[in-house]
């Protein structure tokens, strides 16, 4: 995988994170359980972030060991494969604490 590929994936992550922050602006946690379209949009963008991370080269990930790469992939896997049991408390905490403006 090339640096160009890694940069492309990083931009996908950035775009998805910014979109989540835009969607969630002015919202409270309960909106995630009351507004299905909002929940679906946020979950989809979190899946995109996790999928993009899984495509970033090991070399890039190793150069940045403080980034929670495996946790992002794990969240993506949980959202995709256990879609029926999404814990929106965790989604809310992720949005509030792990996405930077």
N, C-alpha and C positions, 0 to 999 in steps of 0.2 A: 504494500500500500504506500502511496506517495504522500508527501507533505500536502500537495494540492487536495488529495482525497480527504486527509485529516482536516484541513481547513474547511472544506465543504461541509463535512459532518459537524464541525464546531459551529459553523454558521447556521446549520439546520437547528442545532440545539438552542442557539441564541434566539433565533426567530420564534421557536416554539415557546421558550420561556417568556419572551416579551409578549407574545400573544396571550399566554395564561395571565400574566400580570394585567394586561389590558382588560381581559374578560372579568377578572376578579376585582378590578378597581371599584371601591365603594361597597363591596359585598361583605357579608358575614358568613360564617361557617354554614349556617342553616340554609343559605341559598344553594349550596351544593346538593342538598337532599331535597329541596323543594323545586328547583329549576332543572328539569331533566336535560334540556339543551346545553345549559351551562356545564353541568356535570359531564356530559358526553364530550364536550369540547375540551375541557380541562384534562380529562382522562386521556383523550386522543393525543393531545400535545405532550403529556407526560410519557405516553408510549413512544412518540416520535423521538423524544429526548433519549430514552433508554435504547431504542433501536439504533439511533445515530452513534451513541457511545459504543455499542457492540461492534460497530464498523470502524472505530478508530484504532489505529495500529497499536500494538503492544508497546512499541518503542515510545510513541507519544504518551501513552498512559504511564509508562515507567518514568518518563521525564517529569511527570506531575503527580507524585505519589500522594499528595494531600487531597486531591480531588477524589470524591467517593464514587469512582467509576463502577465498581461492582454493585454498589447499592442502587445506582441508577438502573443498571441492567436488571437487577433483582426486582425493582419496582415495576419495570416494564413487563417482566415475565408474570408477575403477580396480577397486574392489571389485565393482561391479555388472557391468561389461562385460568384465572379465578375471577372473571368478570362478574360473576353472580354474587360474590362476597366482598366487594370493594369496601374498605373501611374509609369512609370519607373524613374521619378524624385525622387519619394519617395523610390523606390527600391535602387537607387543609393545612396541617403542620408543615408539609413539604412546600406548599405554595408560600406560606408565611415565612419560613425559616431557611429555605434552600434555594430560592430563586432570587437573584439580585436584579434590581432595576437597572 
